[in-house]
Amino acid sequence: MQRKPPEIVAAVDLGSNSFHMIVCSLSNGKLITLDQLKEMVRLASGLDKNNILDADTQQRALACLERFGQRIRNFPPESVRIVGTNTLRAAKNAPQFLAKAEQALSHPIHIISGIEEARLIYQGVAFSLGSQGNVRLVMDIGGGSTEYIIGSGANPLSKESLHMGCVSLSNWFFPDGKLSKAAFDKAVLFAEQQLEPIETRFQPCHWHEAIGASGTLKSLAKVLQAKNWSNNGITRAGLELLAEHLCQCTHISELNLPDIDDERLPVFPGGLAIAYATFKSLNIEQMTISEGALREGLIQDMLGRIYDQDIRAATTQNIAERYHTDRQHALRIKQTVKYILDNVTSGKNAATAQQAFITDENGHQFLDWAADLHEIGQDIAHSQYHKHSAYVIENGDLAGFSKQDQTVLAAIIRSHRRKFSFARFLNLPTPWNEYAPYLTLILRLAVLLRRNRHDEDLPPFKINLGKNKMSLKFPSGWLAQAPLTHADLAQEADYLKDAGFTLTFS
């Protein structure tokens, strides 16, 4: 039975410069913005040279998240999406911070890759602009990274994320707010170096209009318009004048720019350097500004999940096709997994916490994706293919998947055959560290029972799954007529015994 869509949804973007939250009502698939919150936390400023997030910055961030959490604490899980970006990708102590941050928000936080961030930014921009047919270049300067996307309509066609942002460049080239022409030239040169590998693909011959998103580019547009250096968004000529003005100052306090608040000022020089370098390298003459950005993209992505248009399902199918998997066999595995899950949920078998979790819709999704993708490694090498499959899943750019999603899915696929160890799951995010092993056991059993890759029906069998044991009961005499399956089950029992798990069958 399809669940009723939530009436209110929320998205939170834990950026390297600012934290943003948007809350919307949802009625008949239409969104109405109810609330928007933004705080400039400057998370990237708290990273030291060893990529450790310092205590003061963590406390500043957590205080903000406590305020955000008050607004969304009682929202149902499926109505909230929270993502972390570049700084939380880079911070070595991110797991410790995230545990406290999730407690403040009462919802899980997912770290997304730069490419996934780019995809979501484009979705937010496309939503705010409507379904115009022009091919667009979208740019978003964040605190620690800058994203570039070429897309048409709602579809991103080319995506890049570069490791430079307004906070990081301001810290590196303009420490303590000191300004000079030499420092600005060095910052621009650094940005141009980062752009060099992608500049050919993002030239104007590949797009018709340039769109800017998020705070830095909005601030630049406001300043240029207030100074009468540009009358429609950001122009290259306007940036030239602004850069010339900045280079005549020795400190940010001398900039005296209209329409820029005190919180934005310390990161303004780095943002200007990135924009100036981008306009030069990509030959941009004019850029208009969009109201939509990452948080709006998150809302759109969430609607896809709510209304059964989850981009992750499409991504899974695309990867399966790319790696030439046996689609018919994947379907057999999914059918067998469903039979096992239905059996586990029946009657007294659904009593334990892990059984309740693995039979939840979320558990079903991951098992379906694992069934589709567990053999992609065979396109690389048959030997140890499960390891190749897991590597691709964990390290690839998978649209719609967070880094945590990919880590969980990779762990399940990595463990779907041969040796099994509960220790392999210990570092997964909660609650997957506890429940993913049981999802894996179900996938292992389905793969084993379908090892002959035939379409004939399996006999009805019963399964009991406990914390440390699993028992299977087949119709009388069936195993005697299936000696290969009997041998496979015996070998599986040995694998699981080494992991402290008991498998019995009759």
N, C-alpha and C positions, 0 to 999 in steps of 0.2 A: 504494500500500500504506500502510495506516494505521500511523503510528509508535507504538511502545510508550510508554505514559505514563511519565514519570519516577517514580522511587521516592521521591524527596525533593524538596520544593519550598520556596521561601523568598520572603518579601516584606519589603521595607525601605521604611519611611516616613521621609523626610527632612523632618521637621516644622520649624516655625519656633521651637519651644521644645525639643522632644526628638527624637532619632533613635530609631526602633524597628525591631527585626528579629524576625521569627518564622520558625522552621524547622519543617516538618511532614513526616511520612512520609505517603505516599499509596499506599493499597492498595485495589483494587476501588472506587475513587471515594470512599473514606472517609479522613478526615484524623485524624492523631494528632500533637499538638504535641510536638516533641522539644526545642525550645530557644527561649527568648525573651531578647532583649537590649534594654536601654534605656539611653540616656545623655542627660542634659539638656545639650544643646549651646548652647541659647538663640541660635540663628542670627539671629533677628530683632534681637537687641541689637547686632549688628555692622553694621546698615544705618545709614549716615549720612544727612544731610538731602538728599543727591543720589542716594540709593539705591545707593550703592557699598558692597559688603560688605568690611569692613576685613580687613587681613592677619591680625591676631591671631585673629579669629573663624574665618577660613578655616583657619588652622593647627589650631585646636581641633577643628573639624569633620573635617578630614582625618585627624587622629590617631584620632578615633573610627572613621572609615570604614576605616582600616587594620586596626583590630581586627575590625570586621564582615567585612572582606574576607577575613581569614584563615579565617573560617568557611564562606564561600560561593564562594571563588575558583575552585574546581574543579567547581562545579555546571554542568551543561549550560545553554546560554542560555535554552532554553524553560522551564526550571524556576525561574527567578528573575524577579521584577518589583520594580523600584525606582522610586519616584516622589518628586518634589520638590513642595513646596506653596507657600504664599504668599510667603515670603521669596525663594525662588528664582524665583518668577514676577516679583517686583518688582525684584530686583537687576540693575542694568545690566551688571555684570561677571559675571553668572551663567555665560555660556559659558566664560569662562576658568577659573572655579572648577570647573565640571562636568567639564572635560577632566581635571583633576587628580583629582577625585572618582571618575570612572569608572576611572581607572588604579588607584586604591586598591582599588576593589571588583572590578575585572576584569569588570564588567557595565555595560551602558548604563543611564543614568538618564533617566527621562521626566518632564517637567514637566507637571502636570495643572492644568486650570482649577479655579476654586472650585466650579463646578457639578459637574464630574466628581468632585472631592473629596467633595462632598456625596453623590453617588450611591454612591460606594464606601464611605463611612462607613455609609450606610444598609444596604448589603449586609452589612457586618460585624456591625452590630447585629442585623439580621434573622436572620442565621445563628446568632448566639449565643442568641437568644431562641426560635428555632424558628418554625414556621409558625402562630403565633397569629393569630387573625382580627381582633383589634382594630386600628383605625386609630390610628397612633402619630404623635406629634411627637417627632422625634429632634433633639437639640442636641449640638454638639461645639465646645467652646472650644479653639482652637489658640493657637499663639504669635502669629500675625499675622492670623488670620481666624477667624470663627465661622460654623459651618454650621447651617442649620435645614432639616429635611426632614419632610414629612408623607408617610406611606406606609402600605400595607396588605399584610400578609404579606411577600413578598419584593419587592414593587413600590413604588418611590418614586413618589409622585404629584405632589409639588410640592417644589422644591429652591431654596435661596437660600444665598449665601455673602456675608457682610458683612466689610468690611475693618477689623476690630478684633479684637485678640487679647490674651491675658493678658500677653505680653511687651511689645507696643506700648503698651497702656494703662498698664502699670506704668512704663514709661520716660517716657511723656508726662506723667502726672499725679502719679506718686510717685517722682521722681528720687532716687537714692541712698537709697531706702527711707524717705523722709520721709512721714509720714502727717498728715492733718488732716481735719476734717469738710468744710471748704471744698473740698479737693482731691477727696475721695470724691464729693461732690455734683456736681462738675464732670465727673468720670469717668462717673458714672451718667447725667448729662444728655447727654454725648457719645454714650454707647451707645444711649440712648433715641432720639436723633436718627437714628442709623443704622438703628434698628428701625422708625422711623415709616413708611417706604414699604411695609413688608411686614406690619405688625402686623394689618391687617384679615384677610389670608389665613391667618394662623396662630393665630387665636383658638380657644378650646376647642370652639366649635361645629363645628369641622372635624376634631377628633380626640378620642380617648377616653382616651388615657394619654400621659404625657410620659416620655421616656427620655433619660438623659444618657450621653454616651460620653467616653472619654479622661481624661487625668490631672487636669485642673483640676476637673472636676465630681466625679471620684472623691475628690479631696482635700477638697473642700467637704463631701461626704457623710460622710467619715471624721471630720472636725473636728466637724460638727454632732452626729453620733452620740456622739462621745466627750464632748462638753460636755452631752449630754442635751437638746440644743435641737431634735433631730429623731430619730425612732425608725425611719424607713423612707426612706432616701435623703435627698433635700433637700426641705424644706418652705419655703413663703414666710415663715411665722412664724419659722423657724429662721434664715433669711437676715436678717430684720429684727434679730434679736438679735446675729448675727455682725457686721452692719454697724454697729450701735450700739457694739459692743465696739471695732471697728477705729477708729471716729471718736474714741474716747477716748484713743487712743495717738498719740504723736508720731513713732514710728519702728517699723519692722517688728520690731526686736529686742525691743520691749515687748509684742508680741502674745501671746507665751507660749501658743501653741495646741498642743494634743496632736495626735499622729499626723500631723505635717507636718514633712518633712525640711528641712534647711538649704538644699538646692538649690531646692526649690519656693518657699521663703519670699519671695524677691525679686519673684516674678511673681504672688504670691497676691493682693495688693490689686486688680490689674487684672482678674484672673479673677473675683473676688468682685463687682466693679462691673458686669461684663458679665452675670453670673448674676442679680444683684439687679435690674438694668434689664430683663432678659428676663422675669423672673417678674412684674414690674409691668406691662410693656407688653403681654405676651401673656396676662395673667391666669392664670398657672399657680399652683396651690396646692401641688402635690406632684410630684416627679420621682424616679423610680427610676433605678438605675445599671446599665448594661450592661457586660459584660466585653469585648464585641466593639467594634471600631472600624475605622479605615482599613486597618490591616495585615491584619486578618481579611477585610475586603472585597476587598483585593487578591488574597488567596489564592483566594477564591471566584471572582473574575473570571478568574484564571489557570486554574482548573479548567474554566471555560466554554470557554476557548481550547483546552485540552488535549482536551476531550471534544466538540469540534465544536459548541459552543454559544456562539460568539464574539459578544458583544453588538455588536461593530462591524458585523457582517453585518446584524443587525436594524436598527441605526441607519442604515446605508446604504439599506436598502429603505424605511425610513420617510421619509427625506429625498427619495428618488426619487419616492415617492408624493405627498409634500407639494408638490413642484415640478412635478408632472404630466409627468414624462418619458415618452418613448416606450419602454416596457419591452421590446417586441419588438425594437426596434432595438438596445437595449443588449445583448440576448441575442445578436444577430448579431455585434456587436462582440466580445463575450466569446468566442464560438466561433472567430472569426477570430484573435483574440489567442492562443487555445490552439493553433490550427493553426501559427501562427508560432513559438510557443515550442517546440512539439514538433519543428518543423523545425530550429530553432536548436540544440536539444539533441542532435540525431542526429549520430552519427559525429564527424568532425573539427571540426564547428562548435562543439562545447562546450569548446574548448581554452582560451579566454582567461578571465581572472578575471571580467570583467564579464559574460560569457555564463553562467558558473557561478552568479553572483549573481542575475541576472535570471530565471533558470529555477528558482531556489530557491522553496520554498513561500511565503516572505515576499514575493518579487517578484510571484508569481502573485496573492496577495491584493490588493496595491495596484493591480495592473492590473484586476482584477475590480471593485474599488470605483471606480476611475477610469472604467471603462466604464459603470457604473451612474449615475455622477454628472456626467459631463463636459458634459451638456447642461442641467443644472438652471438655468443662467443664462438660458436662453431664456424662462423664465417671468417674467423681469424685463425683458429687452430682447433682441431677436434680434441686433442689431448688437453686436459685441464680446462675444458671450455667454460666450465662454471666460473672459474676465476677470471677469464677474459670477459665474460658477460657482466660480472659484478664490477669489474674495473670500468667498463664503458658506462655503466649506469651511474656509478659514483662520481665519475669525473667529466661526463658529457654535459653539454648545454641542453637541458631538457625543459622545454617550455611548459610553464605551469607548476613545475616541481621546485620546492625549496631544497636547500642543501640537506636539511634533515630528512625530507621525503626520500631523496636519492640515497642517503646513507642507510636508511631503513630498508629500502627496496634492494639495495646492493647486498646487504647482510643476509636477507632472506634468500636471494638468488645464489650468493656465494655458498650457502650451506644446504642447497637443495639436493646434494648428492655427496657420496663418499663420507669422509669423517664429519662428525657433528660435535659441536662444543657449545655449551651454554655461555662460556666465557666470551665467545665471539660477539655476543649481544650486549655485554655489560655497559659499554660506552654509548649505547644508543640513547636518545632523549627519552625521558619519562613520558608515557608509560610503556613505550616500545621496548625498553630494555628488559621488561618483565614478560611481555606478551608476544613479542616477535618470534621467540623460539617455538612457540606452539603453532603459530601460523606456518612456520617453516616445516614443522613435523607433518602438518596436513599436506603441504605441497610435496614433500618427499614421498609420502604415501601415494598421492595421486600419480606422480611420475613413475613410481615403482609399478603400480598396478596397470599402467598404460605403457609399459616398456616395450611391448610387442608392436605398438603403434597400429593396432587393428581397430576396426570400428565396432566389432561385436560387443554387445552389452555385457557388463560385468554382472555377476550374480548379486542379488541383494545380500548385503552383509551388515553386521552390527559393529559399532565402534564405541568404546568407552575411553575417554581421555581424562586423565588425572594429572596431578602436579608432576609426578615422577614416573608415571606408567601409562601405557596405552594397550588396550586389548582389542583384538579383532576376532569376530566369529563369522565364518562363511558357512553356506549350506553344507549339510553332511555330504562328504565324499568329493566336494569340489576341488579342494587342494590336492587330493590324490590324482585328479585328472589334469592338474596344472603344476607339474613338477618344477618348471622354471620359476613360476611365481613363488612356489614354496621355498625354493632355494634363495630367491631374492629377498624374501621376508626373513629368512634365517640370517642372511648376511646383514640386513638392516638391523636386526636385533643385536648383532655383535657391534655394529657401529654405535648404536644408542647405548648399549651396555657400557662402553668405554666412556660415555658422557654421564653415566650415573642414571640412565633412564631405562626402564624396562618395557620391552615390547613382547607381548604374547599373542599367539594366533592359533586358531584351530578351525 
